[in-house]
């Protein structure tokens, strides 16, 4: 998203670097809040844990 916004701001929309940064931060925060409700953790263990005990000489 930041790459697209940077390209658009350089060619079509005149935005200062501060405005571009603020928009990217705002968009990231909004997307994070919206998408958080749509994500749920897997049930059960995600990955197996392997414990290796090594004898030192």
Residue frames as qw, qx, qy, qz and C-alpha x, y, z in Angstrom:
[[0.000, 0.885, 0.466, 0.000, 0.00, 0.00, 0.00],
 [0.299, -0.794, 0.086, 0.522, 2.79, 2.43, 0.82],
 [0.403, -0.119, 0.591, 0.689, 4.43, 1.82, -2.57],
 [0.180, 0.614, 0.663, 0.388, 1.19, 2.55, -4.41],
 [0.162, -0.924, -0.300, 0.172, 0.50, 5.65, -2.33],
 [0.403, -0.583, 0.273, 0.650, 4.04, 6.92, -2.87],
 [0.338, 0.146, 0.654, 0.660, 3.71, 6.47, -6.64],
 [0.038, 0.778, 0.585, 0.224, 0.31, 8.18, -6.71],
 [0.283, -0.876, -0.149, 0.360, 1.57, 11.05, -4.58],
 [0.406, -0.405, 0.391, 0.720, 4.51, 11.65, -6.91],
 [0.196, 0.142, 0.681, 0.691, 2.54, 11.64, -10.15],
 [0.144, -0.582, -0.623, -0.502, -1.09, 12.63, -9.55],
 [0.456, -0.831, -0.301, -0.105, -1.85, 13.81, -6.02],
 [0.305, 0.595, -0.387, 0.634, 0.40, 16.38, -4.41],
 [0.745, -0.640, -0.177, -0.060, 1.08, 15.25, -0.84],
 [0.027, -0.795, 0.551, -0.254, 3.90, 16.18, 1.45],
 [0.490, 0.196, -0.833, 0.168, 6.00, 13.36, 2.90],
 [0.153, -0.062, 0.689, -0.705, 4.39, 14.01, 6.29],
 [0.681, 0.141, 0.080, -0.714, 0.89, 13.67, 4.82],
 [0.716, 0.251, -0.612, -0.223, 1.86, 10.46, 3.03],
 [0.270, 0.175, -0.849, 0.419, 3.30, 9.01, 6.24],
 [0.368, 0.011, 0.512, -0.776, 0.25, 10.01, 8.28],
 [0.754, 0.183, -0.180, -0.604, -2.09, 8.44, 5.72],
 [0.620, 0.229, -0.750, -0.003, -0.12, 5.18, 5.67],
 [0.061, 0.109, -0.795, 0.593, -0.12, 5.00, 9.48],
 [0.538, 0.089, 0.290, -0.786, -3.85, 5.72, 9.65],
 [0.769, 0.226, -0.399, -0.445, -4.63, 3.14, 6.97],
 [0.453, 0.216, -0.840, 0.205, -2.47, 0.53, 8.70],
 [0.166, -0.044, 0.691, -0.702, -4.21, 1.12, 12.02],
 [0.673, 0.161, 0.080, -0.718, -7.69, 0.91, 10.48],
 [0.731, 0.254, -0.582, -0.248, -6.84, -2.26, 8.53],
 [0.246, 0.206, -0.858, 0.401, -5.34, -3.80, 11.66],
 [0.371, 0.034, 0.559, -0.741, -8.49, -3.13, 13.67],
 [0.746, 0.240, -0.119, -0.610, -10.81, -4.37, 10.92],
 [0.684, 0.297, -0.657, -0.111, -8.84, -7.51, 10.11],
 [0.035, -0.307, 0.815, -0.491, -8.24, -8.44, 13.76],
 [0.646, 0.040, 0.425, -0.633, -11.87, -9.43, 14.17],
 [0.832, 0.367, -0.218, -0.354, -11.64, -11.75, 11.16],
 [0.488, 0.442, -0.734, 0.168, -8.62, -13.75, 12.39],
 [0.805, -0.484, 0.159, -0.305, -8.84, -16.59, 14.88],
 [0.140, -0.587, 0.798, -0.003, -6.09, -18.81, 16.25],
 [0.638, 0.113, -0.723, -0.238, -5.80, -22.45, 15.23],
 [0.793, -0.469, 0.171, -0.350, -7.10, -24.93, 17.73],
 [0.970, -0.115, 0.058, 0.206, -4.54, -27.27, 19.19],
 [0.521, -0.557, 0.310, 0.568, -0.78, -27.04, 18.87],
 [0.465, 0.820, -0.134, -0.307, 0.49, -25.11, 15.87],
 [0.576, 0.578, -0.574, 0.065, 3.87, -26.80, 15.61],
 [0.917, -0.288, -0.239, 0.141, 5.57, -29.68, 17.35],
 [0.174, -0.886, 0.405, -0.141, 8.29, -28.75, 19.79],
 [0.909, 0.148, -0.317, 0.226, 11.47, -30.78, 19.59],
 [0.408, -0.848, 0.327, -0.089, 13.76, -30.70, 22.62],
 [0.821, 0.355, -0.370, 0.250, 17.30, -31.90, 22.01],
 [0.597, -0.765, 0.240, 0.023, 19.47, -32.66, 25.02],
 [0.688, 0.580, -0.365, 0.238, 23.13, -32.69, 24.16],
 [0.808, -0.524, -0.010, 0.268, 25.81, -34.15, 26.41],
 [0.220, 0.907, -0.337, 0.126, 28.89, -32.00, 26.65],
 [0.825, 0.163, -0.448, 0.304, 32.26, -33.74, 27.01]]
